[in-house]
Structures are given as structure tokens and as C-alpha cells.
């Protein structure tokens, strides 16, 4: 009944649009007739077909991987397809003329293939797959943003289109999507039995005579084909592939056969309705937000509502596959060694770089000149990396969840949403107001996910999914402001990539002072963090003021994330990687882990910033891109060994 009502609403919005575009006279203006036939009428058909294809793709991915978190966006398929199209547009435009769908499929297939390769040893455990997908998507998004910034207006329209705009100029997208959807749906029906068996554990599936690996790869290819076809035609549209299968189950579709019908239908209705509202609220200057961003903006709250009601598929969890970390006998000696290594890296970043004649070691007068440009970047990267890592330790210890971090829980994106909201009103605001806006956004995001988590008693998987929901909703706000195409858009896009090229000495002083002020209280909270992991009753019995302790930790983590993200952007996994690196080195106690993680985070971002400015000199690359490239594989290595079930 609900979906029928939404379909009626979508149809009503469509009729309003047709009425507004209908030629005034029977003879009519030829231009009005062309707009009606080739823009207004194809648009709802594209929305319906795209929503259905994404719903089917999400269902196939979730079924084959037995992973309720899987969908084209969380596995990096959409981001990989968009990056491939950006690269082809720049370096092989003939491929885009020949077949943009083929280019998108290659990018999406490479992304999901990388996710599978990184997590195959863990048996495609769901949270590991999604973390690998997030890292792939993070790297692809950062690389796409770097290409856009490097090529200005030539590629900026690609970013706006990539936000999921359903504006149409012909029936060609309908003719491209319809056969792919038909083939995908028919193939899914014909392969219903293998799909059903793939939902079982691998041993049972093999005992029933199914070639599990071949069947899984074949169905994954079908799902990627469906998703990348949509990316090639209308851009990136998130959350439909995640929400539609979940809503199908909640709507009463219990068997796979019913879900194969319900998920595409619900996906079609969701996207059609969302696009109807986007058109309804568009002003005279056109749409203010792409439909893909609006879908994520609506899908985030929807997913948070779904989480307590969503049944996660059975699979060994991170905690069940855990292995205990070793403990070093001399933790402070190890922390000191890491700190010395960071100083060495910082020293190299200060004196070693590239010039017109290649690599040079600066000294004397040259070093004095270059130092004024380099030392602010080094200090900002070190302080921001240390704060991001410190916030990661605080969040992981507070939640008892080794997968929690400012990036995974959407806190960095929340800071960006606050910054985007500020830029939407005034792009010329100073650093203090930017700090306030970023802090409010980060704090609101973290409080929201922790409040929902505490109320619903989420485990690690649901907390991760909730973070994805919050991050996607905040990302939609950022995309909406960038899509305006104004000066604010370029400022926000530059921030999104994590560039430190515009860092000034005053910025370095501010962020260094902020790091000192915020990290010192964090070190004083280690006793609270140790006790909070034992559970609320035990902590209260030991005299810990639960409300004040949790509130102080949350505020501190949010402030550190906001300041760090303000200067280096949100696109890094330092807050997730550095705590695990410290633990793997033997720094398992809270005090030692915090100190070691701060040093490791600082070193990781200093190294990333140095590579970003030297690798393809004289061009600058995103810091976040290198942070994910350096730390991402290491995190997957940690996951392959088993992450402790409690932080």
C-alpha cells in the first residue's frame, strides 16, 4: 500500500511537469513540443528504469556476497566507473565516443575486482569487503576530484553530471538501459536456483553441485553491468541499490523470487518519486541539487530508520575471526622510536624535493627560501594526522568497535557538510567561522550515529552501516553545493581532495596549537576509556560519571576531526588505520595505543603530503589520495590477520 501511494505521488508530480510543459495552443510552439517529447517524457522513464536496475544490482550483490551492506556505491563500483570515464575523457576520448558504457563497466569491474582480491583470504567477510570498497571508492573519488581540479571547466561538468542528474535530451538513455535491465532480470529469473544456493554457506553450496566461485563471479559481473550502465547514462546514484532490497524484505518479500520482483519495483518507485520532488522544488535557474545527491540525502535517514529492523545475513563477523594482538614489553621505547622516525620523515620532506632538473637536496640559501613554503605544510599534515588518529582511538575505545573511526562513521563528511552549508551562504568567511561550521557538522554527525547506535544496541556491522548512512547524507550536501558551479564549488572541491598547497604559516600555528590543546585532554581520559570498555554497569560501579565521560570523549573526537578535516580534507583513513597499526606493533593499552597512533598518523600524513607535492612535480596531487594508497593496503592486511573484536 505504501509503495502504491508513492507511485501515485510520483505519477502526480510527473503529470504536473507535463502540464507545465504542454504547448499552449493546438498548433503549439515547436520548441515546447520538442522539450515535451525529448526532455520531459523520457525523464520519468529513465528514472524508473535506472531505479529498477540499481535495485536489482543491489539485490544480486547482497545475495551473492551474503552481505546486507553491499551495493554499487559501498563496493566502489560507481566511483570506479566515474573515474574510468574521467580518465577516458582526458586521455582516450575515442573510447567515450565508441562506448561510454564499456568504459564505465571496465572501471566498475576493476573496482569490485580489487575489493574481492583484497578480501578473498578472509572469505569475503562482509565488513572487510565493505571497508575495502570504501577505500577503493575513497581513492577513486579523490583521484577524480584531482583530475577535475587539474583540468578546470573541461571536467567540472563531468562532476556535476556524476552527481546523478536525470536531465534528458533524447530517448537514447532509455534505449540503452532497457535492454540491459531486461537481460539482467531474465537472467536472474533463469538462474534463480543457483542464486538461492549462493545464499547458503560455501560448503553447502558445493555439496549441492554448484561451482561457487564461477557462479559468484558470473553474478557479480551481471550486477556490475547493471550498475555501470546507469553510471554511464545518468551518473552516480547512491542508496537505491542498498535500500531497495532491504525495503523489499521489510515489505513482506520473503523468498528470493519475490525479492527479484519487489526490489526493482521499489527501486524504480524510490528514484521516480525523488526525481519528481527534485523537479518540483527546482527554481527558475534550474535544479539546485542532482537527483543522485537528493537520493542519498533522503536515503541516509531512511537507512538509519531501517537499521534496527534489518536482519543481517549470517556470516562470521570480525570479532569471531579475531586474533589477539601481541603486547610489547617496552611500549614507551617503541613510541619514542616511532616519533623519531616521524621526525626523520619530516626532515626529509623539508630538504628533499623535486625541481626542474630532478631531485635536489636543499641547503643554505635555497633551503631558507623553500622552508617558508614547506614547513607550514609539514606541520599542518603532522598535526592533522595526529588529531585524526587520536580521534580514531577515542571513537574505537568508546564504542568498543575496532571498525569505528571518524571517516567510517561519517564524522569527516559531517565537518564537510557544515563547511558546505557555510560556503553556500558566504564563501569569503574567515577561518574562525569555518572552524565553527566544521565543528558543528562533525559533532552533530557523531552524536547522531552514537545516539542511534546506543538506542538500537548496534553491533559493529550495523554501526558501520549507520556511519555509511550519515556519511552519504552529508556527502549529498557537499555534492549539492559543488554542483552549483560557483566559486564556492571549487573551494569545496579543493577541500574535498585534501590539498595542503594553500597552507600558510598562520594556519600551521593554529592547527599545531589546536592539536596540543586537544590531544593533552585525550591522554588524561585514558582511564575512562579503559573502564568504559567494561560496560556501563561496571563503569558506573567504579565511579565513572558515564554521561560526562562519554560526552567529553565525543566532543573531543568531533573537535579533533573537524579541525583536521578543515585543513587536510576528509579523504583519508588515518583515523581507522593508525590505531590498528599501533595495536599490531604491540601498543595494546589505551595510553600506549593513543600515543603510538598519534605519532603514526602524523607520519602517515607527512609522508602523503611529501609524495603529493613531489611525485609529478610541478603538479600537486591530493593528500588524501596518498594517505589511502599508503594506509589502505596495510589495513586490509590487518583485516586478513584478524582485527580484535574490541578496540
N, C-alpha and C positions, 0 to 999 in steps of 0.2 A: 504494500500500500504506500509506504514512504517513497519508494522508487517510482511508482506510478505518479505520485504527486509531484516529484521533482521533474519527471519527464514532461508533465503538463506545464509546469513553470517554465522549463526551457523552451517548450513549444510556444508558449505565450510570449516570451521575450523575443523569440525569432519572428513571430508574426508582427510584433511592434516594429522590429527592424525593417521587415518587408514593407509595412505600411508607410514608414518614414521614407523609404527609398523608391516607392512606387511612382511612376511618371504621373504628373498632374493631369494631363489630358490624354484622351484615347490615342491621338497621334504621338503624343509624348515627345520629350526631348530624347534624341538618340543617345546622348551621353548618360542620361538617367537609366535608359534601358540597358546599356552596356554594364553600368555599375550593378544593376539588379541581377543580371544574368551571370556575370563573370566575377562578382565580388561578394554580393550579399547571399545569393543562393548556394554557392559552393561552400561557404564558410561553415554552416552547421553540419553539412555532410562530412567535411574534413574532421570537424570536432568529434563527431560520432564514430567515424572510422578510426581516428587516432586513439580515442579513449578506449575503444574495444580492443585495438591491437596492443596497447600498453597493459590493459587488464589481463589479456591472455598471456602476454610475455611474462608479466609478474607471476601469474599462477604457475606457469611452466618452470620458471626459475625456482620458485619456492618449493614446488613438488620435487624437482629433480635433485636439488641440493638439500632437501628436507630442512629448510631454513626459512622461518617466518619473517626474517629481516631482509630477504633477497628481493631485489627489484633492479631495473636498469640503472637507477641513479646510485644506489648503495654499492653496487658492484663495479662502478666506474665505467660502465658501458657507454652511457650518454656522454660523459666527459671525454672519454677516449675517442668517440665518434666525432665530437665537435673539434677536438684538437687535430684529428686527421684531416678534417675539412679545412681548417685554418692553414695547416701546412701545405695541403694541396693547392689551396687558393694562391699562396705565395710562390711556391716552387714548382708546381706542376698543374697549372690551370687547365691544361688539356684534359686531365683526369676528371676535373669537375664538370667540364663540358660533356665528356663522354658518359659519365655515370656518377653523380654525387652519392647515390645510394651505395655503390660499390666502395667508394672511399670511406663512407661512414661505417659500413659493415667491417671493413678491414680494421679501422680504429677501435670499434667496439669489440671485435673478436680478439684483438691483441690485448685489450684491457682485461677482459674476463679470462683470457688465457694466462695472463700474468698473475691474476688472483689465484687461479687454480694451481699454477706452478708453485707459488709461494706457500700454499696451504695444503698441498697434496699429502705431505708427510703426516699432517695432523688428521688425515682422513676427511678433509673438507669440513672440519668442525665449524658450526655456524658463526660464532662470534669472531673466530680467526678469519674466516672468509670475508666478513663484513669489514673488519679492521683493515685487511689487505685491500679491499675495494675502496675504502675511504682514503687510504694512502695513494692508490692509483688515481682516484678522482682528484685528490688534492694536487698531486704532481701535474696531472693533465690540465686542471683549471689554472694553476699558476703559470704553466708554460703557455697556455692560450692567452692569458692576460698579458704576459710578457711580449708575445708576438703582436698583440693589438697595440700595446703602448709603443712598440718599436716601429709600427707602420701606420700609426695615426688614423686618419679618417678612412684610409683604404680598407682597414679591417674592423673599424668600430661598428659599422653597420652589421657585421657578422656577429658581434657580441649581442647587439640588440635583438637580432633575429634569433640568435641562440637562446634567448630568454623564453622562447616558446610563443612567438607571435603567430596567430592564426589568420592574419590578413591574407586575402586571396586575390589573385588577378586572373585566374583561369580555373578550369576543371582538371588541369594536369595532375595536381596532387591527389585528387580523388581517384583518377585512373591509375596512379602509381601505388596508392595504399590499398585499394580494394582487392586486387588480385593477391597481394601478399597476405592480407588478412584472411581471405577465403582459403588459400592454400594452407596457411597455418592452422586454421580452425579444422579443416577437413583432415589434415594430418594428425592433429591431436585426437580427434574422434576415432580415426582408424588405429591409432596407437594407444588407445585407452588402456588396454591390458598392460603393456609394458610400463606406461606411466603410473598405473596403480601399483605395480610391483616395485618400481623405483622408490615409492614412498616408504617401503619396508627397509629393514637394515640390509646391508650388502650381502651378508652370508645367506640370509633367507632368499634374497633375490636370485643369487647364483644357484641355490638349491632348486629353484623353480625353473631353471634353464635360461635365465636372462643373461646376456652379455652386458654386465653392468656398466663397465667403462665406455664401451661403444654406444650403448643406449643413452647414457648420460651426456656424452659429448654431442651426439646427434640432436637430442632435445635442446641442449644448450645452444647449439648453432641455430636452431629454429627460433628460439626465444631472442637471441641476439639479432637475427634477421628482422624480426618483427619490430624490435625496439629501435634499431638503427635506421630502418626505413622511415620511422616517424621523425627521428632526428634530422635526417636528410631533407625531409619535406617541410617541417614546421619548427624545427629547433628542439631544445631540451625541455621536456615537460615532466616534472617530478611528481612523485607521490601517488599518481594514478595506479601505477603498477604495484605499489605497496598496499594502498588502501582497498582497491577493488577486490582482491582475493579475500582479505580479512573481512570486509563488509559482506561478501558473498556468504562466508561461513556464519557470520552473525545473523544473516537474513534467513537462515534455515537450510542452506545448501550443504548437506552433509556428505553426499557422495561426490567422487571426483567428476562423474558425468554431469551432475547438476552444476558443479562449480565451473566446468568448462563452458556452460551456457551463461551462468549468472555473473561471473567475473567480467567477461567482455561487455555484457549488458550494463552492469553497474559502472564500469569504467567509461562507457560511452555517455551515460547519463551525467556522471560527475563532470566530465570535461565539457559537455554541451551546456550544462547549467552554469558552470563557472564562466565560460566564454560569453554566455548571454549577459551575465552581470557585468563583465568587463566592458562590453559594448554599451550597456545601459548607463554606466557611470562615466563613460568617456566624454571628454569635453569637446569644445569646438576645435581645439588643436589636435584632436586625435586621442588615442588611448594613452593613458598615463602609465600603464603597467602591462607588460606582456602577459598573455594568458598563462604561460608556464609558471611565471612568478606568482600570479594570483592563485594558481592551483596549490603551490607549495605553502602560500600564506594561509589558505583555508585548510590544507591537509595537515599542517602541523598541529593545530588544536584538535582536529579530528583524530589524529593518531594518539595524542595524549588521552583523549577520551576512550579510545579503543584499548589501550594497554591493559587495564585491569581485566578486560573481558576477552583478551586474545589468548588463545591456547597455543603455547609454543610447541613446535614439533619435537618429538623425542630425539635426543642426541646427547652424547656425553658432553658435559659442559667444561668450561675452562677449569673450574675448580676440581672436577672429577679427574681431569687429566693432569693435574698439577704435580710438580715435583718441588721439593723443598730446596730453597736456596742455601748455599753454604754460608758460613759466617767467618769472617776474617778475624784473626787473633789480635791484630793491631789496627783497628779501624781508623784512628786519627792519623796514623802514619800514611795509610792509603789515601785518605782525604787530602793530606798535605801533598802527596805525590801527584794527585790529580790537579791540584791547584797550581803546582809548579809547571806541570805540562800545559795548562791553560795559559800561564804567563809566557811560556816559550812560544806557543802558537800566536799569542797577541804580539810578541816581539817580532816574529817573522812577518805577520801581517803589516806591521808598521814599517819595516825596512825592505821587504821583498815585494816586488810588483813587476808589472809589465810596462814597457814604454814603446815608442815607435820602433826601436831596434831590438825588441825582445825583452827577456828577463833582465832586471837590474837590481842590485843591492844598493839602496840609497844610503849615503853618508854625507857628513859635512853640510855644506850649504843646501844641497839637494834634499837631504833628509829634513832639514829645518823647514824648507818650503812645503814638502809633501806632508809633513807631520800635521800641519794645520788642517789638512783635508782628511787625513787618515785617522788620527786619534779620536775625533768625535764619533766616527762610525764604529771603531773598535769598542769604545766604552759603552755606546748605546747597545750594540749587539751583545756584549757580555752581560750588562745589567739586565737587559730584556730577557735574555736566555736564562739567566739565573732566577728571575722572578717567575717566568713561565714554568720552569722546573719546580721551583718551590711551591707554586700553586698546585701543580700536579700531585706532589706528595701530600699536601694538605687535603685535597679532594679525595685521593685514594684512601688515605687513612681515615678520613671522616666517614666515608661510605663503606669502608671495608671491601672495596671493589677495585681490583687491580686494573680494570679496564677504564676506570673513570679518569678524566683529565679535562682541563679547560677546553681543549679542542674537541674532544669526543662529545662532551656534554653541551656543546654549543655556546660556551661562555665567550669565546673569542668572537664568534659570529654575533653574539648579543652586543658586545662592545662595538662591533661594526655597525649594527643596526642603530644604536644610539648615535653614533657618529654620522650615519647616513641621514637620520632624521634631522640632526642639527644642520648638516650641509644643505638639506632641501630648503631650509629657510634662509640660511646665510652661509655662503662658502668662505667669507672673509673673517670668520670668527677667530679669535686667538687661541693659543694653546691651553689656557686655563679652562675655557668653555668646552674645548674638545675633550679635555680630561674628564670634566663633569659628565658630559654626554656619554662618553665611552664607559665610565664607571657605572652610571645608572643602567645602561643597557646590559653590561656584564652581570651586575648584581641582580637585576630582575630575572635574567635568564637562569642563573644558578639557583636563585631562590625558588623559581617556578619548578624546575626539574626536581630539586630536592624535596619540595613540598609534596608534589605529586607522587614521588617515589616513596616517601615516608608514609603517606596515606594509603597507598596501594600495596606497600610492602614488596617493592620490586626486587627481583634478583638481578644479577649482573646483566643478563640478556635484555631484560625489559628496561633497565636503566640506560643501557646503550641505545636502545630504540627510542626512548624518550629524548635522549640527547640529540639524536638524529632529527627528531621532530622539531625540537626547539631550534636547532641549527638551521634547518631548512626554512622555517618560518622567518627567522632573522635574515637568512640569505635572500629570501624573497624581497624583503625591504631594501636590502643593498642593491639587488638587481633592478628594482623599480626606480631607484634614484639614478643608477648608472644609465638606465635606458632613456632617461630624459635627454641625454646627449648634450648636456651643458658643461660649463667649466667645472661644476661640482662633480660631474661624472668622471672626468679624467683624474681629478684629485682622489676620488674614492677608489677608482681602478688602480691608481698607483699605490694607494694604501693596501689594497687587497693583495697585491703581489708581494708585499713585504720589502719594499725598496728602502734602503737607508742612504741613497745617493744625495738627498737634500738635507741630511743631518747637519746641524750647526753646533758650535761649541756650547751654546746655551742649552740646547737640547740634551747634550751629553751630561752636563752638570745636573740638570733637573732629574733625568732618569736615574743617574747614579745616586743622588740624594734620596730619591723615592725608593730605590732598591734597598738602601741601607736602613731607611725608616721602617720598611715593611718586612724585611727579612729578619730583623732582630726580634720583633714580637713572635714571629713564626718559630724561632728557636726556643723561645720561652714557653711555647704551647705544647712542647713535645710530651710532657707528662699527661696533659689532657688527651692528646691523640693516642697515646698508649692505652689509656684506660677506656676511652670511648669505643675502642675496638672490641672490648669485652661485652658490650651490650648495655642498653640503658639502665636496667635494674642494678647491675654490678657497679656501673659508673656512679649512679646516684648513691648507692650504698657506701662508696668510697669517698663521698663528699664532693664529687664534681658537680658544679652548677650546670646542668645539662643545657638549659636554654641559652645562658650566656656563653657557654663554651662553644656550642655549635654555631651560634650567631657570630661570635668573634672569628671563628675559623672561616665561615662562609664569606663574611665581609672582607677579611684579609685576602682570601683566594681571589675574590672578584676584583679587588683593587689592584692586586699584582697583575692579574690577567689584563685588566683594562689598560694599565699604563704600558705594559709590554706590547700589547696589540696596537696601541696608539702609535708606537714608534717603529715597529717591525712588521705589523700586519698579523692576521690570524692564521696564515697558511703555513703552519709548521706543526710537527708532532713532538716538539721538545717537552711539553708538559706530560706527555704519555711515555716518551722513550727514556728520558733521563732518569726518572725514578726506577725503572726496570733495569737500566744499565747499572745504577748504583747497587741495587739489590743483587744482581748477578755477580758483581765484584766482591760481594760478601758484606756489604753495608746494610744489614737487615734491621737493626734497631732504628727507631724513628729518628733520633738525633743524628746518628751517623748517616742514615739514608738521606735526610734533608740536606745536610752539609755536602755530601758527595753529589747529590743530584743537582744542587745549585752550581757547583763547580763544573760538572759535566754539561749542564745546559748552557752555561756561559761559553765554554769551549766549543760546543757544537755550533752555536750561532756565530761566534767569531770566525771559525773556520768556514762556515757557509758564506758569510759576508765577504771574506777574502776571496773565495772562489768566484763569487758572484761578480766581483769587480775586476778580476784578472783573467778569467778563463777565455773570454772572447773580447779582450780589450781592443778598442776603446768603448765597447758597448757594455751596458750594465744589465745584469740578469737578476731575477728575484731571489731574495734571501730565502724565502720560504721554500722555493723550488729545491735549493741545495740542502736545506735542512731535512726535507722529506727524503731526498735521494740518499743522504748520508745515514740518517737515522731509521728510515723506513725498513730497509732490508734487515737491519740489526734487530728491530722489533719483531719482525717475522721470525728471525732466528730464535728469539726468546720464546715466541709462541710455539715454535716447533719443539722446544725443550720442555715446555710446560710452565705456565705462569702460576705462582702461588695463588690459591683461592682467596686469600685475604691479603690486603696490601701491607 
